[in-house]
Amino acid sequence: MEHPILFLDLLQGFFKTHIPPHVTYTWLIKLLLVGLGILASRQISLVPKGAQNVFELIISGLEEFMVEITGEEGRAFFPYICTAFMFIAFCNLIGLLPGFLSPTANINTTLSLALCTFVFTHYLGVKYHGVKYVKHFLGPIPALAPLFFPIEVIGHFARVLSLTLRLFGNIMGEDLVLAILLFLAGMFLAPLPMMFLAVFTSIVQAFVFTLLSMMYFAGSMEHAH
């Protein structure tokens, strides 16, 4: 769902270039996150304040939650989890501003994120178990391996579809509802309750994506039963 007028599209028109909106707004989010990271780390102090305080609150809370799910070994992939959460949250939220687009309202963005989780899941499995990682796909006893193997493979690929469509569908629907309310009401106050709900669901969807990623990572690190 795109707004009628996108600021970055106007800028592209000035320079006579054309890049898909979800790509340009993805770059914008990346630059924004890098800028906030630099701002938060410029003056690090033992008593956090300002941007440092906000970043520490988000990062420490997310890390503690992740360790509860994955154990201490999970700290190895925490940078991915934290980056994914903040990137998705900012992508979801920026579309609530007039003239901006949520990159996650485009299925190409959500598919690329899901593929990153998919690849990293199996990378961890091979890293922790080597060749024995294949046991995760063979079922409880060797006799059932021909039955379980295709089922497990399909199930793992279905995770990509699930992560992709869940995030895309929720953000696309959220933007669509807001656009309809704005069109029907003709003012900004009418959809205000929906706007607060959209902020909440944007954060929740970022959390759900990273939570499922944590669970997939933890499952790949466990020994096959």
C-alpha positions as a Markdown table, in Angstrom:
| # | Residue | x | y | z |
|---|---|---|---|---|
| 1 | Met | 0.0 | 0.0 | 0.0 |
| 2 | Glu | 1.6 | 3.3 | -1.1 |
| 3 | His | 0.6 | 6.8 | -0.2 |
| 4 | Pro | -0.5 | 9.0 | -3.2 |
| 5 | Ile | 2.6 | 11.1 | -2.9 |
| 6 | Leu | 5.9 | 9.7 | -1.7 |
| 7 | Phe | 8.7 | 12.1 | -0.9 |
| 8 | Leu | 11.5 | 10.0 | -2.2 |
| 9 | Asp | 9.6 | 9.5 | -5.5 |
| 10 | Leu | 9.5 | 13.3 | -5.9 |
| 11 | Leu | 13.3 | 13.4 | -5.3 |
| 12 | Gln | 13.8 | 10.6 | -7.9 |
| 13 | Gly | 11.8 | 12.6 | -10.4 |
| 14 | Phe | 14.0 | 15.6 | -9.9 |
| 15 | Phe | 17.1 | 13.5 | -10.6 |
| 16 | Lys | 15.3 | 11.5 | -13.4 |
| 17 | Thr | 15.9 | 8.1 | -11.8 |
| 18 | His | 13.5 | 5.3 | -11.0 |
| 19 | Ile | 14.1 | 2.8 | -8.2 |
| 20 | Pro | 11.2 | 0.8 | -6.6 |
| 21 | Pro | 9.8 | 2.6 | -3.6 |
| 22 | His | 10.3 | -0.3 | -1.2 |
| 23 | Val | 14.1 | -0.3 | -2.1 |
| 24 | Thr | 14.6 | 3.5 | -1.6 |
| 25 | Tyr | 12.7 | 3.4 | 1.8 |
| 26 | Thr | 14.7 | 0.4 | 2.8 |
| 27 | Trp | 17.9 | 2.4 | 2.2 |
| 28 | Leu | 16.4 | 5.3 | 4.2 |
| 29 | Ile | 15.7 | 3.1 | 7.2 |
| 30 | Lys | 19.3 | 1.7 | 7.0 |
| 31 | Leu | 20.7 | 5.2 | 7.0 |
| 32 | Leu | 18.4 | 6.2 | 9.8 |
| 33 | Leu | 19.5 | 3.3 | 12.0 |
| 34 | Val | 23.2 | 3.8 | 11.3 |
| 35 | Gly | 22.7 | 7.5 | 12.2 |
| 36 | Leu | 20.9 | 6.7 | 15.4 |
| 37 | Gly | 23.6 | 4.1 | 16.3 |
| 38 | Ile | 26.4 | 6.7 | 15.7 |
| 39 | Leu | 24.4 | 9.3 | 17.8 |
| 40 | Ala | 23.9 | 6.8 | 20.6 |
| 41 | Ser | 27.6 | 5.8 | 20.7 |
| 42 | Arg | 29.2 | 9.2 | 20.4 |
| 43 | Gln | 29.2 | 9.9 | 24.1 |
| 44 | Ile | 28.8 | 6.6 | 25.9 |
| 45 | Ser | 28.7 | 7.0 | 29.7 |
| 46 | Leu | 28.2 | 4.7 | 32.7 |
| 47 | Val | 25.0 | 6.5 | 33.4 |
| 48 | Pro | 23.1 | 6.3 | 30.1 |
| 49 | Lys | 21.0 | 9.2 | 28.9 |
| 50 | Gly | 19.3 | 10.3 | 25.8 |
| 51 | Ala | 19.6 | 8.0 | 22.7 |
| 52 | Gln | 22.0 | 5.7 | 24.6 |
| 53 | Asn | 19.4 | 5.1 | 27.3 |
| 54 | Val | 16.8 | 4.2 | 24.7 |
| 55 | Phe | 19.1 | 1.9 | 22.8 |
| 56 | Glu | 20.3 | 0.2 | 26.0 |
| 57 | Leu | 16.7 | -0.4 | 27.2 |
| 58 | Ile | 15.7 | -2.0 | 23.9 |
| 59 | Ile | 18.9 | -4.1 | 23.5 |
| 60 | Ser | 19.2 | -5.3 | 27.0 |
| 61 | Gly | 15.5 | -6.2 | 27.3 |
| 62 | Leu | 15.6 | -8.1 | 24.0 |
| 63 | Glu | 18.8 | -9.9 | 24.9 |
| 64 | Glu | 17.5 | -11.1 | 28.2 |
| 65 | Phe | 14.3 | -12.4 | 26.6 |
| 66 | Met | 16.3 | -14.2 | 23.9 |
| 67 | Val | 18.6 | -15.9 | 26.5 |
| 68 | Glu | 15.6 | -17.2 | 28.3 |
| 69 | Ile | 14.5 | -19.0 | 25.1 |
| 70 | Thr | 17.8 | -20.1 | 23.6 |
| 71 | Gly | 20.1 | -20.2 | 26.6 |
| 72 | Glu | 23.6 | -18.6 | 26.8 |
| 73 | Glu | 24.6 | -20.0 | 23.4 |
| 74 | Gly | 22.0 | -17.7 | 21.9 |
| 75 | Arg | 24.2 | -14.6 | 22.5 |
| 76 | Ala | 26.3 | -15.6 | 19.5 |
| 77 | Phe | 23.5 | -14.6 | 17.1 |
| 78 | Phe | 22.0 | -11.8 | 19.1 |
| 79 | Pro | 23.4 | -9.1 | 16.7 |
| 80 | Tyr | 21.2 | -10.6 | 14.0 |
| 81 | Ile | 18.1 | -10.7 | 16.2 |
| 82 | Cys | 18.5 | -7.2 | 17.5 |
| 83 | Thr | 19.2 | -5.8 | 14.0 |
| 84 | Ala | 16.2 | -7.6 | 12.5 |
| 85 | Phe | 13.9 | -6.3 | 15.3 |
| 86 | Met | 14.9 | -2.7 | 15.0 |
| 87 | Phe | 14.9 | -2.8 | 11.2 |
| 88 | Ile | 11.5 | -4.3 | 10.9 |
| 89 | Ala | 10.1 | -2.0 | 13.6 |
| 90 | Phe | 11.3 | 1.1 | 11.9 |
| 91 | Cys | 10.1 | -0.2 | 8.5 |
| 92 | Asn | 6.7 | -0.8 | 9.9 |
| 93 | Leu | 6.4 | 2.5 | 11.7 |
| 94 | Ile | 7.7 | 4.8 | 8.9 |
| 95 | Gly | 4.7 | 4.0 | 6.7 |
| 96 | Leu | 2.4 | 5.7 | 9.3 |
| 97 | Leu | 3.8 | 9.0 | 8.3 |
| 98 | Pro | 2.1 | 10.8 | 5.3 |
| 99 | Gly | 4.4 | 10.7 | 2.3 |
| 100 | Phe | 6.4 | 7.7 | 3.5 |
| 101 | Leu | 6.1 | 4.0 | 2.7 |
| 102 | Ser | 6.6 | 0.9 | 4.8 |
| 103 | Pro | 9.1 | -1.3 | 3.0 |
| 104 | Thr | 7.5 | -4.3 | 4.9 |
| 105 | Ala | 4.3 | -3.6 | 3.0 |
| 106 | Asn | 6.0 | -5.0 | 0.0 |
| 107 | Ile | 6.4 | -8.8 | -0.2 |
| 108 | Asn | 9.9 | -8.6 | -1.6 |
| 109 | Thr | 11.2 | -7.0 | 1.6 |
| 110 | Thr | 9.5 | -9.6 | 3.9 |
| 111 | Leu | 10.6 | -12.5 | 1.7 |
| 112 | Ser | 14.2 | -11.3 | 1.9 |
| 113 | Leu | 14.0 | -11.1 | 5.7 |
| 114 | Ala | 12.5 | -14.6 | 5.9 |
| 115 | Leu | 15.2 | -16.0 | 3.6 |
| 116 | Cys | 17.9 | -14.5 | 5.9 |
| 117 | Thr | 16.3 | -16.3 | 8.9 |
| 118 | Phe | 16.0 | -19.5 | 6.9 |
| 119 | Val | 19.6 | -19.5 | 5.8 |
| 120 | Phe | 20.9 | -18.5 | 9.2 |
| 121 | Thr | 18.9 | -21.3 | 10.9 |
| 122 | His | 20.5 | -24.0 | 8.8 |
| 123 | Tyr | 23.9 | -22.4 | 9.1 |
| 124 | Leu | 23.6 | -22.7 | 12.9 |
| 125 | Gly | 22.5 | -26.3 | 12.5 |
| 126 | Val | 25.5 | -27.3 | 10.5 |
| 127 | Lys | 27.8 | -25.2 | 12.7 |
| 128 | Tyr | 26.7 | -27.0 | 15.9 |
| 129 | His | 26.1 | -30.5 | 14.5 |
| 130 | Gly | 28.0 | -30.8 | 11.3 |
| 131 | Val | 26.8 | -33.7 | 9.1 |
| 132 | Lys | 24.7 | -35.0 | 12.0 |
| 133 | Tyr | 22.4 | -32.1 | 11.5 |
| 134 | Val | 20.6 | -34.2 | 8.9 |
| 135 | Lys | 19.1 | -36.2 | 11.8 |
| 136 | His | 16.7 | -33.3 | 12.4 |
| 137 | Phe | 15.0 | -34.3 | 9.2 |
| 138 | Leu | 14.9 | -38.1 | 9.6 |
| 139 | Gly | 12.4 | -38.6 | 12.3 |
| 140 | Pro | 12.6 | -40.7 | 15.5 |
| 141 | Ile | 13.6 | -44.0 | 14.0 |
| 142 | Pro | 15.5 | -44.9 | 10.8 |
| 143 | Ala | 12.6 | -46.9 | 9.3 |
| 144 | Leu | 10.5 | -43.7 | 9.2 |
| 145 | Ala | 13.2 | -41.6 | 7.6 |
| 146 | Pro | 11.7 | -41.9 | 4.0 |
| 147 | Leu | 8.4 | -40.6 | 5.3 |
| 148 | Phe | 9.7 | -37.9 | 7.7 |
| 149 | Phe | 12.4 | -36.4 | 5.4 |
| 150 | Pro | 10.1 | -34.9 | 2.8 |
| 151 | Ile | 7.7 | -33.7 | 5.5 |
| 152 | Glu | 10.5 | -32.0 | 7.4 |
| 153 | Val | 11.9 | -30.3 | 4.2 |
| 154 | Ile | 8.4 | -29.0 | 3.3 |
| 155 | Gly | 7.9 | -27.8 | 6.9 |
| 156 | His | 11.2 | -25.9 | 6.9 |
| 157 | Phe | 10.4 | -24.2 | 3.6 |
| 158 | Ala | 6.9 | -23.4 | 4.9 |
| 159 | Arg | 8.6 | -21.3 | 7.6 |
| 160 | Val | 9.7 | -19.0 | 4.9 |
| 161 | Leu | 6.2 | -18.6 | 3.5 |
| 162 | Ser | 4.8 | -18.1 | 7.0 |
| 163 | Leu | 7.3 | -15.4 | 8.0 |
| 164 | Thr | 6.9 | -13.7 | 4.7 |
| 165 | Leu | 3.1 | -13.6 | 4.5 |
| 166 | Arg | 2.5 | -12.9 | 8.2 |
| 167 | Leu | 4.6 | -9.7 | 8.3 |
| 168 | Phe | 3.5 | -8.6 | 4.8 |
| 169 | Gly | -0.2 | -9.2 | 5.3 |
| 170 | Asn | -0.4 | -7.4 | 8.7 |
| 171 | Ile | 1.5 | -4.3 | 7.6 |
| 172 | Met | -0.2 | -4.1 | 4.2 |
| 173 | Gly | -3.6 | -4.4 | 5.8 |
| 174 | Glu | -2.7 | -1.8 | 8.4 |
| 175 | Asp | -1.6 | 0.7 | 5.8 |
| 176 | Leu | -4.7 | 0.0 | 3.8 |
| 177 | Val | -7.1 | 0.5 | 6.7 |
| 178 | Leu | -5.4 | 3.8 | 7.6 |
| 179 | Ala | -5.6 | 5.0 | 4.0 |
| 180 | Ile | -9.3 | 4.2 | 3.8 |
| 181 | Leu | -10.1 | 6.0 | 7.1 |
| 182 | Leu | -8.2 | 9.0 | 5.9 |
| 183 | Phe | -10.1 | 9.0 | 2.6 |
| 184 | Leu | -13.5 | 8.6 | 4.2 |
| 185 | Ala | -13.0 | 10.9 | 7.1 |
| 186 | Gly | -11.2 | 13.7 | 5.3 |
| 187 | Met | -9.3 | 14.7 | 8.4 |
| 188 | Phe | -6.5 | 13.4 | 10.6 |
| 189 | Leu | -8.4 | 13.1 | 13.9 |
| 190 | Ala | -10.9 | 10.4 | 12.8 |
| 191 | Pro | -8.3 | 7.6 | 12.3 |
| 192 | Leu | -6.3 | 8.6 | 15.4 |
| 193 | Pro | -7.4 | 5.6 | 17.5 |
| 194 | Met | -6.4 | 3.4 | 14.5 |
| 195 | Met | -3.1 | 5.1 | 14.4 |
| 196 | Phe | -2.3 | 4.3 | 18.0 |
| 197 | Leu | -3.3 | 0.7 | 17.3 |
| 198 | Ala | -1.1 | 0.6 | 14.2 |
| 199 | Val | 1.9 | 1.7 | 16.2 |
| 200 | Phe | 1.3 | -1.1 | 18.7 |
| 201 | Thr | 0.8 | -3.7 | 16.0 |
| 202 | Ser | 4.0 | -2.5 | 14.2 |
| 203 | Ile | 6.1 | -3.2 | 17.2 |
| 204 | Val | 4.3 | -6.5 | 17.9 |
| 205 | Gln | 4.9 | -7.7 | 14.3 |
| 206 | Ala | 8.6 | -6.9 | 14.6 |
| 207 | Phe | 8.7 | -8.8 | 17.9 |
| 208 | Val | 6.8 | -11.8 | 16.5 |
| 209 | Phe | 9.2 | -12.1 | 13.6 |
| 210 | Thr | 12.2 | -12.1 | 15.8 |
| 211 | Leu | 10.6 | -14.4 | 18.3 |
| 212 | Leu | 10.0 | -17.0 | 15.7 |
| 213 | Ser | 13.5 | -16.6 | 14.4 |
| 214 | Met | 14.8 | -17.2 | 17.9 |
| 215 | Met | 12.8 | -20.4 | 18.2 |
| 216 | Tyr | 14.0 | -21.6 | 14.8 |
| 217 | Phe | 17.6 | -20.9 | 15.8 |
| 218 | Ala | 17.2 | -22.7 | 19.1 |
| 219 | Gly | 15.6 | -25.7 | 17.4 |
| 220 | Ser | 18.5 | -26.0 | 14.9 |
| 221 | Met | 21.0 | -25.9 | 17.8 |
| 222 | Glu | 19.3 | -28.7 | 19.8 |
| 223 | His | 20.2 | -32.3 | 19.4 |
| 224 | Ala | 17.9 | -34.4 | 17.3 |
| 225 | His | 15.6 | -36.6 | 19.3 |
